[in-house]
């Protein structure tokens, strides 16, 4: 918490309209703390920081977006960088510019996780495998694309895709599933000893399958209850063992 900045400005609010097939999002961001943030110099990360995660609406508003991008680019090779676009089309004012900037963010990342909806915003109409390979050409060591009830697929340079189905799930609410999957991915990779880009690149397929199953189980549990409600570790272990 030592890097937390305090502000008297209001917090950004997110509103979600749930439909039978998807969620529609709206955001209140006028004069909110994150949009008013004008960083001059970000603090140096300690050596104990092994991973850096970035993405979503933090990259949509200046001057913070440019500064975050510069900060992330400076970390490449110093720690493992994880990028989740978590695209919000209603907030992207210039899709062409956003896609151009995505190229820089992808080039700064070692690991990318995106949903099939993110992929559609990034490259409308393109097959998911093609989108993943395009992302890999920018430099990441691995790209994971989630597809809701159809599971998730891992793509790596020079390797066959690895697909993992989700566990049987009685879906109640999908809000927070993507963030929970990303958190599960991070935890499982760290427990496999992945603390550097090189370790990520050399992780065997069998270990990757375990990692993806863990992340999918965590996301599935989140979807079994109302609201963004990530599971406890014991719940994930129990679901995997079932």
Backbone as CSV, one residue per row, in Angstrom:
resi,resn,N_x,N_y,N_z,CA_x,CA_y,CA_z,C_x,C_y,C_z
1,UNK,0.812,-1.215,0.000,0.000,0.000,0.000,0.849,1.272,0.000
2,UNK,2.160,1.137,0.057,2.997,2.343,0.142,2.960,3.161,-1.135
3,UNK,2.521,2.569,-2.252,2.450,3.307,-3.504,1.057,3.886,-3.764
4,UNK,0.121,3.700,-2.845,-1.240,4.210,-3.032,-1.237,5.730,-2.921
5,UNK,-1.894,6.387,-3.879,-2.038,7.839,-3.859,-3.449,8.193,-3.413
6,UNK,-3.579,9.180,-2.543,-4.878,9.603,-2.038,-5.339,10.860,-2.765
7,UNK,-6.648,10.971,-2.971,-7.208,12.123,-3.675,-8.564,12.466,-3.079
8,UNK,-8.907,13.760,-3.121,-10.226,14.198,-2.674,-11.262,14.097,-3.785
9,UNK,-10.825,13.793,-5.000,-11.754,13.668,-6.127,-12.566,12.378,-5.987
10,UNK,-13.761,12.344,-6.586,-14.593,11.132,-6.492,-13.987,9.964,-7.254
11,UNK,-14.426,8.777,-6.908,-13.969,7.563,-7.583,-14.757,7.335,-8.865
12,UNK,-14.117,6.702,-9.828,-14.825,6.266,-11.033,-15.874,5.224,-10.646
13,UNK,-17.044,5.318,-11.285,-18.116,4.360,-11.030,-18.385,3.548,-12.285
14,UNK,-18.608,2.271,-12.117,-18.961,1.392,-13.229,-20.373,0.863,-13.013
15,UNK,-21.170,0.904,-14.071,-22.537,0.389,-14.031,-22.641,-0.747,-15.039
16,UNK,-23.300,-1.814,-14.644,-23.401,-2.991,-15.503,-24.866,-3.366,-15.701
17,UNK,-25.253,-3.483,-16.965,-26.573,-4.004,-17.306,-26.395,-5.444,-17.766
18,UNK,-26.980,-6.350,-17.044,-26.840,-7.763,-17.372,-27.943,-8.185,-18.336
19,UNK,-27.542,-8.884,-19.395,-28.482,-9.429,-20.365,-28.313,-10.945,-20.385
20,UNK,-29.218,-11.670,-21.020,-29.090,-13.134,-21.043,-27.804,-13.639,-21.687
21,UNK,-27.200,-12.830,-22.566,-26.022,-13.311,-23.294,-24.740,-12.544,-22.986
22,UNK,-24.840,-11.368,-22.388,-23.631,-10.575,-22.158,-23.915,-9.495,-21.123
23,UNK,-22.876,-8.708,-20.824,-23.006,-7.561,-19.933,-22.705,-6.285,-20.700
24,UNK,-23.478,-5.237,-20.418,-23.229,-3.921,-21.009,-22.747,-2.998,-19.906
25,UNK,-21.638,-2.294,-20.193,-21.001,-1.465,-19.181,-21.147,0.021,-19.502
26,UNK,-21.316,0.808,-18.445,-21.267,2.265,-18.552,-20.421,2.769,-17.390
27,UNK,-19.715,3.872,-17.621,-18.801,4.381,-16.606,-19.050,5.861,-16.357
28,UNK,-18.988,6.252,-15.089,-18.992,7.669,-14.732,-17.557,8.046,-14.415
29,UNK,-16.980,8.920,-15.249,-15.562,9.235,-15.104,-15.278,10.733,-15.149
30,UNK,-16.299,11.564,-15.114,-16.081,13.006,-15.234,-15.496,13.564,-13.935
31,UNK,-14.284,14.057,-14.029,-13.640,14.649,-12.869,-13.290,13.664,-11.773
32,UNK,-13.115,12.396,-12.126,-12.781,11.395,-11.109,-11.271,11.327,-10.890
33,UNK,-10.896,10.714,-9.789,-9.498,10.767,-9.351,-8.530,10.227,-10.391
34,UNK,-8.878,9.095,-11.010,-7.925,8.498,-11.945,-7.779,9.314,-13.219
35,UNK,-8.848,10.024,-13.645,-8.736,10.837,-14.860,-7.987,12.136,-14.599
36,UNK,-7.945,12.574,-13.352,-7.240,13.813,-13.013,-5.782,13.570,-12.645
37,UNK,-5.405,12.317,-12.528,-4.044,11.986,-12.113,-3.058,12.421,-13.179
38,UNK,-2.110,13.264,-12.793,-1.103,13.765,-13.729,0.278,13.441,-13.167
39,UNK,0.753,12.247,-13.368,2.011,11.824,-12.747,3.206,12.577,-13.315
40,UNK,4.115,12.918,-12.443,5.373,13.520,-12.886,6.472,12.462,-12.885
41,UNK,6.565,11.743,-11.793,7.552,10.669,-11.718,6.983,9.541,-10.875
42,UNK,6.980,8.347,-11.411,6.471,7.200,-10.672,7.576,6.620,-9.795
43,UNK,7.205,6.044,-8.667,8.228,5.510,-7.756,8.945,4.312,-8.360
44,UNK,10.180,4.126,-7.946,10.945,2.967,-8.400,10.400,1.713,-7.736
45,UNK,10.238,0.670,-8.519,9.759,-0.587,-7.961,10.898,-1.304,-7.241
46,UNK,10.612,-1.935,-6.119,11.669,-2.655,-5.394,12.074,-3.915,-6.144
47,UNK,13.252,-4.418,-5.848,13.733,-5.642,-6.493,12.828,-6.831,-6.197
48,UNK,12.104,-6.767,-5.087,11.216,-7.870,-4.722,9.980,-7.944,-5.615
49,UNK,9.734,-6.905,-6.401,8.601,-6.910,-7.335,8.978,-7.765,-8.543
50,UNK,8.315,-8.900,-8.691,8.664,-9.841,-9.752,7.773,-9.713,-10.978
51,UNK,6.538,-9.251,-10.774,5.579,-9.113,-11.869,5.035,-7.689,-11.892
52,UNK,4.682,-7.232,-13.093,4.006,-5.944,-13.256,2.801,-6.167,-14.163
53,UNK,1.613,-5.850,-13.661,0.369,-6.058,-14.404,-0.207,-4.698,-14.789
54,UNK,-0.621,-4.557,-16.066,-1.226,-3.287,-16.479,-2.290,-3.530,-17.534
55,UNK,-3.141,-2.503,-17.745,-4.163,-2.617,-18.779,-5.431,-1.860,-18.448
56,UNK,-6.458,-2.091,-19.270,-7.821,-1.610,-19.113,-7.925,-0.085,-19.190
57,UNK,-8.869,0.490,-18.433,-9.216,1.904,-18.608,-8.107,2.835,-18.137
58,UNK,-7.121,2.324,-17.416,-6.000,3.182,-17.019,-5.220,3.677,-18.228
59,UNK,-5.386,3.008,-19.373,-4.643,3.369,-20.580,-5.461,4.225,-21.539
60,UNK,-6.607,4.723,-21.078,-7.508,5.441,-21.982,-7.557,6.940,-21.740
61,UNK,-6.900,7.428,-20.696,-7.001,8.851,-20.379,-5.615,9.447,-20.178
62,UNK,-5.391,10.575,-20.833,-4.132,11.297,-20.679,-4.279,12.319,-19.550
63,UNK,-3.158,12.642,-18.894,-1.777,12.267,-19.225,-1.325,10.932,-18.622
64,UNK,-2.200,10.300,-17.837,-1.774,9.088,-17.138,-1.404,7.966,-18.097
65,UNK,-2.171,7.812,-19.194,-1.949,6.680,-20.102,-0.530,6.677,-20.666
66,UNK,-0.083,7.824,-21.147,1.256,7.893,-21.734,2.328,7.610,-20.687
67,UNK,2.116,8.134,-19.487,3.120,7.935,-18.436,3.180,6.470,-18.007
68,UNK,2.019,5.830,-17.912,1.994,4.406,-17.570,2.696,3.597,-18.653
69,UNK,2.419,3.943,-19.915,3.070,3.240,-21.016,4.581,3.351,-20.955
70,UNK,5.088,4.546,-20.682,6.531,4.749,-20.573,7.104,3.952,-19.394
71,UNK,6.372,3.964,-18.291,6.821,3.242,-17.098,6.919,1.744,-17.378
72,UNK,5.903,1.196,-18.035,5.882,-0.234,-18.337,7.011,-0.594,-19.292
73,UNK,7.215,0.223,-20.317,8.275,-0.055,-21.286,9.643,-0.100,-20.612
74,UNK,9.825,0.722,-19.592,11.108,0.753,-18.882,11.331,-0.497,-18.035
75,UNK,10.255,-1.245,-17.765,10.379,-2.448,-16.933,10.679,-3.699,-17.746
76,UNK,10.577,-3.611,-19.064,10.778,-4.792,-19.908,12.166,-5.375,-19.669
77,UNK,12.208,-6.655,-19.357,13.468,-7.329,-19.082,13.896,-7.269,-17.633
78,UNK,13.283,-6.388,-16.842,13.642,-6.259,-15.430,12.715,-7.077,-14.536
79,UNK,11.503,-7.289,-15.000,10.519,-8.120,-14.301,9.510,-8.611,-15.324
80,UNK,8.707,-9.565,-14.978,7.746,-10.117,-15.928,6.559,-9.163,-16.063
81,UNK,6.265,-8.762,-17.291,5.204,-7.782,-17.553,3.986,-8.500,-18.130
82,UNK,2.842,-8.287,-17.517,1.579,-8.958,-17.850,0.580,-7.899,-18.316
83,UNK,0.091,-8.037,-19.547,-0.831,-7.060,-20.144,-2.196,-7.694,-20.366
84,UNK,-3.235,-7.053,-19.843,-4.623,-7.460,-20.074,-5.358,-6.257,-20.650
85,UNK,-5.656,-6.251,-21.961,-6.311,-5.081,-22.564,-7.635,-4.730,-21.895
86,UNK,-8.436,-5.745,-21.559,-9.739,-5.529,-20.922,-10.452,-4.350,-21.573
87,UNK,-10.604,-4.422,-22.878,-11.099,-3.296,-23.670,-12.522,-2.915,-23.288
88,UNK,-12.775,-1.616,-23.233,-14.108,-1.075,-22.989,-14.464,-0.178,-24.172
89,UNK,-15.118,-0.738,-25.195,-15.371,0.023,-26.429,-16.079,1.347,-26.198
90,UNK,-16.956,1.416,-25.196,-17.698,2.657,-24.961,-16.798,3.788,-24.495
91,UNK,-15.597,3.462,-24.023,-14.664,4.481,-23.542,-13.552,4.790,-24.538
92,UNK,-13.455,3.996,-25.595,-12.386,4.197,-26.584,-12.861,5.209,-27.621
93,UNK,-12.351,6.419,-27.544,-12.824,7.488,-28.429,-12.308,7.331,-29.852
94,UNK,-11.104,6.817,-29.995,-10.490,6.668,-31.315,-9.974,5.232,-31.440
95,UNK,-10.785,4.310,-31.964,-10.366,2.908,-32.048,-9.081,2.698,-32.840
96,UNK,-8.886,3.477,-33.901,-7.678,3.319,-34.714,-6.437,3.659,-33.886
97,UNK,-6.512,4.763,-33.145,-5.380,5.154,-32.301,-5.171,4.149,-31.176
98,UNK,-6.256,3.645,-30.607,-6.130,2.654,-29.534,-5.434,1.399,-30.041
99,UNK,-5.794,0.947,-31.232,-5.144,-0.250,-31.790,-3.665,0.017,-32.069
100,UNK,-3.349,1.222,-32.524,-1.946,1.564,-32.774,-1.155,1.523,-31.465
101,UNK,-1.713,2.104,-30.419,-1.024,2.113,-29.136,-0.937,0.715,-28.532
102,UNK,-1.923,-0.125,-28.853,-1.867,-1.510,-28.375,-0.599,-2.203,-28.858
103,UNK,-0.134,-1.832,-30.045,1.101,-2.409,-30.550,2.271,-2.138,-29.620
104,UNK,2.349,-0.927,-29.072,3.419,-0.586,-28.124,3.258,-1.354,-26.819
105,UNK,2.019,-1.459,-26.349,1.788,-2.175,-25.091,2.103,-3.655,-25.242
106,UNK,1.748,-4.222,-26.382,2.071,-5.631,-26.628,3.580,-5.846,-26.676
107,UNK,4.288,-4.902,-27.272,5.743,-5.016,-27.381,6.425,-4.929,-26.021
108,UNK,5.752,-4.311,-25.049,6.324,-4.187,-23.710,5.999,-5.380,-22.827
109,UNK,5.103,-6.257,-23.293,4.591,-7.340,-22.451,5.297,-8.666,-22.714
110,UNK,5.390,-9.468,-21.668,5.870,-10.847,-21.789,4.699,-11.821,-21.873
111,UNK,3.631,-11.509,-21.167,2.440,-12.351,-21.115,1.225,-11.484,-21.397
112,UNK,0.344,-11.971,-22.256,-0.889,-11.254,-22.592,-2.070,-12.180,-22.342
113,UNK,-3.060,-11.658,-21.654,-4.326,-12.366,-21.492,-5.414,-11.458,-22.042
114,UNK,-6.231,-11.994,-22.935,-7.358,-11.215,-23.442,-8.550,-12.131,-23.657
115,UNK,-9.734,-11.540,-23.649,-10.946,-12.295,-23.937,-11.205,-12.282,-25.437
116,UNK,-12.137,-13.127,-25.870,-12.514,-13.091,-27.281,-13.139,-11.749,-27.641
117,UNK,-13.797,-11.095,-26.674,-14.359,-9.768,-26.922,-13.251,-8.734,-27.099
118,UNK,-12.192,-8.830,-26.294,-11.036,-7.939,-26.476,-10.438,-8.119,-27.863
119,UNK,-10.310,-9.365,-28.287,-9.721,-9.658,-29.595,-10.553,-9.053,-30.718
120,UNK,-11.863,-9.048,-30.553,-12.737,-8.471,-31.576,-12.565,-6.957,-31.658
121,UNK,-12.334,-6.309,-30.522,-12.080,-4.866,-30.529,-10.720,-4.574,-31.165
122,UNK,-9.741,-5.402,-30.854,-8.392,-5.196,-31.373,-8.309,-5.456,-32.868
123,UNK,-8.976,-6.501,-33.337,-8.898,-6.888,-34.753,-10.264,-7.414,-35.193
124,UNK,-11.185,-6.519,-35.514,-12.558,-6.928,-35.830,-12.618,-7.951,-36.962
125,UNK,-13.349,-9.033,-36.713,-13.577,-10.031,-37.746,-12.468,-11.037,-37.945
126,UNK,-11.339,-10.866,-37.268,-10.217,-11.791,-37.455,-10.402,-13.046,-36.606
127,UNK,-9.990,-14.219,-37.104,-10.007,-15.429,-36.277,-9.114,-15.246,-35.046
128,UNK,-9.521,-15.852,-33.942,-8.779,-15.676,-32.698,-7.335,-16.136,-32.815
129,UNK,-7.096,-17.231,-33.507,-5.722,-17.721,-33.656,-4.861,-16.710,-34.398
130,UNK,-5.427,-16.055,-35.397,-4.674,-15.041,-36.138,-4.367,-13.838,-35.258
131,UNK,-5.345,-13.434,-34.443,-5.113,-12.313,-33.527,-3.984,-12.656,-32.560
132,UNK,-4.016,-13.869,-32.024,-2.974,-14.289,-31.084,-1.598,-14.283,-31.735
133,UNK,-1.497,-14.793,-32.960,-0.198,-14.827,-33.636,0.293,-13.420,-33.952
134,UNK,-0.625,-12.528,-34.311,-0.233,-11.131,-34.533,0.321,-10.526,-33.244
135,UNK,-0.323,-10.823,-32.123,0.160,-10.320,-30.835,1.558,-10.855,-30.533
136,UNK,1.771,-12.142,-30.772,3.078,-12.745,-30.501,4.179,-12.108,-31.333
137,UNK,3.842,-11.680,-32.535,4.861,-11.053,-33.393,5.354,-9.726,-32.822
138,UNK,4.615,-9.138,-31.907,5.072,-7.907,-31.259,6.109,-8.187,-30.173
139,UNK,6.183,-9.449,-29.689,7.217,-9.775,-28.715,6.829,-10.557,-27.485
140,UNK,5.540,-10.667,-27.103,5.215,-11.460,-25.915,5.656,-12.917,-26.042
141,UNK,5.926,-13.544,-24.902,6.325,-14.953,-24.895,5.107,-15.879,-24.934
142,UNK,3.948,-15.371,-24.491,2.737,-16.196,-24.451,1.505,-15.303,-24.501
143,UNK,0.466,-15.802,-25.173,-0.825,-15.116,-25.249,-1.906,-16.122,-24.876
144,UNK,-2.761,-15.741,-23.948,-3.889,-16.582,-23.549,-5.175,-15.856,-23.921
145,UNK,-6.032,-16.518,-24.688,-7.329,-15.950,-25.058,-8.424,-16.777,-24.401
146,UNK,-9.274,-16.088,-23.632,-10.393,-16.755,-22.973,-11.642,-16.617,-23.832
147,UNK,-12.499,-17.653,-23.753,-13.697,-17.680,-24.589,-14.924,-18.083,-23.778
148,UNK,-14.999,-17.609,-22.553,-16.163,-17.885,-21.729,-16.381,-19.370,-21.528
149,UNK,-17.585,-19.829,-21.866,-17.953,-21.230,-21.654,-17.160,-22.193,-22.521
150,UNK,-16.439,-21.673,-23.522,-15.646,-22.537,-24.402,-14.221,-22.735,-23.897
151,UNK,-13.881,-22.103,-22.784,-12.566,-22.324,-22.208,-11.536,-21.290,-22.619
152,UNK,-10.279,-21.680,-22.582,-9.168,-20.771,-22.878,-8.128,-21.490,-23.721
153,UNK,-7.400,-20.697,-24.515,-6.360,-21.253,-25.383,-5.063,-20.483,-25.197
154,UNK,-3.979,-21.223,-25.044,-2.640,-20.652,-24.931,-1.948,-20.714,-26.281
155,UNK,-1.331,-19.608,-26.662,-0.540,-19.540,-27.892,0.880,-19.125,-27.525
156,UNK,1.868,-19.827,-28.129,3.279,-19.506,-27.928,4.004,-19.595,-29.261
157,UNK,5.075,-18.848,-29.431,5.824,-18.935,-30.692,6.369,-20.346,-30.907
158,UNK,6.128,-20.900,-32.083,6.695,-22.192,-32.436,6.122,-23.382,-31.709
159,UNK,4.971,-23.228,-31.065,4.372,-24.340,-30.318,2.904,-24.480,-30.691
160,UNK,2.389,-25.685,-30.520,0.974,-25.917,-30.775,0.126,-25.237,-29.693
161,UNK,-1.050,-24.745,-30.062,-1.934,-24.159,-29.046,-2.316,-25.186,-27.981
162,UNK,-2.551,-24.702,-26.787,-2.984,-25.549,-25.676,-4.372,-25.081,-25.252
163,UNK,-5.355,-25.966,-25.353,-6.727,-25.611,-25.006,-7.125,-26.270,-23.693
164,UNK,-7.820,-25.504,-22.862,-8.309,-26.022,-21.591,-9.779,-25.645,-21.454
165,UNK,-10.665,-26.627,-21.296,-12.083,-26.317,-21.100,-12.334,-25.872,-19.663
166,UNK,-13.395,-25.115,-19.427,-13.716,-24.749,-18.049,-14.370,-25.921,-17.334
167,UNK,-14.325,-25.949,-16.017,-15.062,-26.989,-15.296,-16.561,-26.763,-15.444
168,UNK,-17.381,-27.782,-15.225,-18.836,-27.587,-15.293,-19.270,-26.447,-14.377
169,UNK,-20.019,-25.514,-14.933,-20.331,-24.288,-14.206,-21.798,-23.924,-14.353
170,UNK,-22.456,-23.647,-13.228,-23.802,-23.072,-13.242,-23.630,-21.560,-13.156
171,UNK,-23.687,-20.896,-14.300,-23.358,-19.473,-14.355,-24.467,-18.635,-13.727
172,UNK,-24.069,-17.783,-12.789,-24.977,-16.823,-12.163,-24.653,-15.412,-12.627
173,UNK,-23.360,-15.086,-12.696,-22.941,-13.725,-13.019,-21.486,-13.784,-13.493
174,UNK,-21.211,-13.252,-14.677,-19.850,-13.328,-15.228,-18.989,-12.116,-14.890
175,UNK,-19.545,-11.133,-14.187,-18.766,-9.940,-13.854,-17.567,-10.336,-12.987
176,UNK,-16.392,-9.901,-13.388,-15.179,-10.207,-12.640,-14.487,-11.484,-13.059
177,UNK,-15.080,-12.219,-14.005,-14.478,-13.494,-14.407,-13.109,-13.296,-15.042
178,UNK,-12.977,-12.283,-15.892,-11.702,-12.044,-16.560,-10.598,-11.675,-15.593
179,UNK,-10.914,-10.797,-14.640,-9.912,-10.412,-13.647,-9.542,-11.598,-12.762
180,UNK,-10.533,-12.431,-12.438,-10.249,-13.606,-11.622,-9.373,-14.593,-12.379
181,UNK,-9.641,-14.767,-13.672,-8.791,-15.642,-14.484,-7.359,-15.112,-14.487
182,UNK,-7.195,-13.799,-14.667,-5.853,-13.214,-14.687,-5.144,-13.413,-13.354
183,UNK,-5.876,-13.250,-12.253,-5.282,-13.466,-10.934,-4.877,-14.922,-10.758
184,UNK,-5.750,-15.838,-11.191,-5.418,-17.257,-11.099,-4.213,-17.618,-11.942
185,UNK,-4.127,-17.012,-13.117,-2.983,-17.243,-13.997,-1.690,-16.806,-13.312
186,UNK,-1.734,-15.642,-12.678,-0.555,-15.118,-11.997,-0.128,-16.024,-10.848
187,UNK,-1.081,-16.393,-10.003,-0.778,-17.250,-8.851,-0.189,-18.586,-9.306
188,UNK,-0.846,-19.209,-10.285,-0.403,-20.534,-10.727,0.976,-20.485,-11.376
189,UNK,1.258,-19.444,-12.136,2.577,-19.326,-12.755,3.659,-19.086,-11.707
190,UNK,3.367,-18.244,-10.725,4.340,-18.025,-9.653,4.619,-19.323,-8.903
191,UNK,3.595,-20.134,-8.704,3.797,-21.398,-8.000,4.549,-22.414,-8.848
192,UNK,4.618,-22.166,-10.152,5.458,-22.981,-11.035,6.879,-22.427,-11.104
193,UNK,7.148,-21.390,-10.329,8.483,-20.806,-10.306,8.744,-19.796,-11.399
194,UNK,7.687,-19.308,-12.051,7.859,-18.356,-13.153,7.963,-16.946,-12.584
195,UNK,9.168,-16.422,-12.553,9.416,-15.079,-12.047,10.161,-14.221,-13.055
196,UNK,10.501,-14.789,-14.201,11.231,-14.049,-15.228,10.632,-14.364,-16.594
197,UNK,10.855,-13.492,-17.578,10.391,-13.794,-18.938,10.966,-15.102,-19.469
198,UNK,12.216,-15.391,-19.118,12.852,-16.617,-19.604,12.168,-17.858,-19.033
199,UNK,11.794,-17.791,-17.758,11.099,-18.922,-17.140,9.720,-19.115,-17.755
200,UNK,9.066,-18.027,-18.100,7.767,-18.116,-18.768,7.914,-18.799,-20.119
201,UNK,8.929,-18.409,-20.863,9.141,-18.947,-22.201,9.475,-20.434,-22.173
202,UNK,10.156,-20.889,-21.134,10.618,-22.280,-21.086,9.673,-23.206,-20.323
203,UNK,8.556,-22.692,-19.831,7.641,-23.532,-19.061,7.069,-24.643,-19.944
204,UNK,7.187,-25.906,-19.541,6.689,-27.016,-20.359,5.171,-26.989,-20.511
205,UNK,4.701,-27.620,-21.571,3.273,-27.637,-21.865,2.467,-28.265,-20.733
206,UNK,2.974,-29.326,-20.129,2.241,-29.984,-19.041,2.000,-29.033,-17.878
207,UNK,3.016,-28.221,-17.554,2.851,-27.247,-16.477,1.891,-26.130,-16.895
208,UNK,1.950,-25.743,-18.150,1.019,-24.733,-18.647,-0.421,-25.228,-18.518
209,UNK,-0.659,-26.490,-18.810,-2.013,-27.040,-18.692,-2.516,-26.938,-17.255
210,UNK,-1.640,-27.216,-16.290,-2.021,-27.080,-14.886,-2.350,-25.629,-14.548
211,UNK,-1.541,-24.722,-15.053,-1.759,-23.298,-14.808,-3.115,-22.857,-15.357
212,UNK,-3.408,-23.248,-16.582,-4.661,-22.844,-17.211,-5.864,-23.452,-16.502
213,UNK,-5.742,-24.690,-16.050,-6.847,-25.314,-15.316,-7.121,-24.574,-14.008
214,UNK,-6.063,-24.148,-13.334,-6.223,-23.396,-12.087,-6.944,-22.080,-12.358
215,UNK,-6.495,-21.346,-13.378,-7.116,-20.061,-13.701,-8.571,-20.240,-14.116
216,UNK,-8.848,-21.279,-14.907,-10.218,-21.533,-15.353,-11.120,-21.896,-14.178
217,UNK,-10.600,-22.663,-13.231,-11.388,-23.026,-12.055,-11.707,-21.797,-11.210
218,UNK,-10.728,-20.921,-11.032,-10.962,-19.697,-10.265,-12.039,-18.841,-10.924
219,UNK,-11.945,-18.671,-12.244,-12.932,-17.865,-12.960,-14.314,-18.504,-12.902
220,UNK,-14.374,-19.830,-13.006,-15.662,-20.524,-12.949,-16.348,-20.297,-11.606
221,UNK,-15.594,-20.372,-10.533,-16.171,-20.147,-9.207,-16.701,-18.728,-9.068
222,UNK,-15.980,-17.762,-9.629,-16.454,-16.381,-9.604,-17.814,-16.262,-10.291
223,UNK,-18.011,-17.034,-11.358,-19.250,-16.956,-12.137,-20.426,-17.653,-11.463
224,UNK,-20.169,-18.403,-10.409,-21.236,-19.161,-9.757,-21.993,-18.351,-8.718
225,UNK,-21.620,-17.063,-8.531,-22.303,-16.249,-7.535,-22.426,-14.816,-8.013
226,UNK,-23.282,-14.061,-7.337,-23.563,-12.690,-7.737,-22.352,-11.791,-7.509
227,UNK,-22.159,-10.871,-8.435,-21.129,-9.860,-8.278,-19.735,-10.396,-8.530
228,UNK,-18.776,-9.480,-8.576,-17.377,-9.883,-8.732,-16.904,-10.430,-7.389
229,UNK,-16.912,-11.741,-7.254,-16.651,-12.386,-5.967,-15.641,-13.513,-6.154
230,UNK,-14.361,-13.183,-6.301,-13.337,-14.211,-6.523,-13.300,-15.222,-5.383
231,UNK,-12.916,-16.453,-5.701,-12.933,-17.518,-4.689,-11.718,-17.485,-3.775
232,UNK,-11.851,-18.193,-2.669,-10.701,-18.468,-1.816,-9.884,-19.605,-2.425
233,UNK,-8.634,-19.690,-2.015,-7.751,-20.718,-2.562,-8.310,-22.116,-2.303
234,UNK,-8.867,-22.325,-1.127,-9.389,-23.649,-0.799,-10.521,-24.055,-1.738
235,UNK,-11.313,-23.086,-2.199,-12.399,-23.389,-3.130,-11.853,-23.828,-4.485
236,UNK,-10.808,-23.160,-4.941,-10.205,-23.521,-6.226,-9.626,-24.928,-6.154
237,UNK,-8.890,-25.209,-5.088,-8.294,-26.538,-4.936,-9.371,-27.619,-4.897
238,UNK,-10.478,-27.329,-4.209,-11.551,-28.318,-4.099,-12.212,-28.577,-5.448
239,UNK,-12.407,-27.525,-6.243,-13.039,-27.701,-7.554,-12.136,-28.496,-8.490
240,UNK,-10.844,-28.224,-8.449,-9.907,-28.960,-9.303,-9.863,-30.434,-8.912
241,UNK,-9.955,-30.701,-7.621,-9.869,-32.077,-7.131,-11.163,-32.861,-7.334
242,UNK,-12.270,-32.155,-7.578,-13.583,-32.828,-7.682,-13.648,-33.743,-8.895
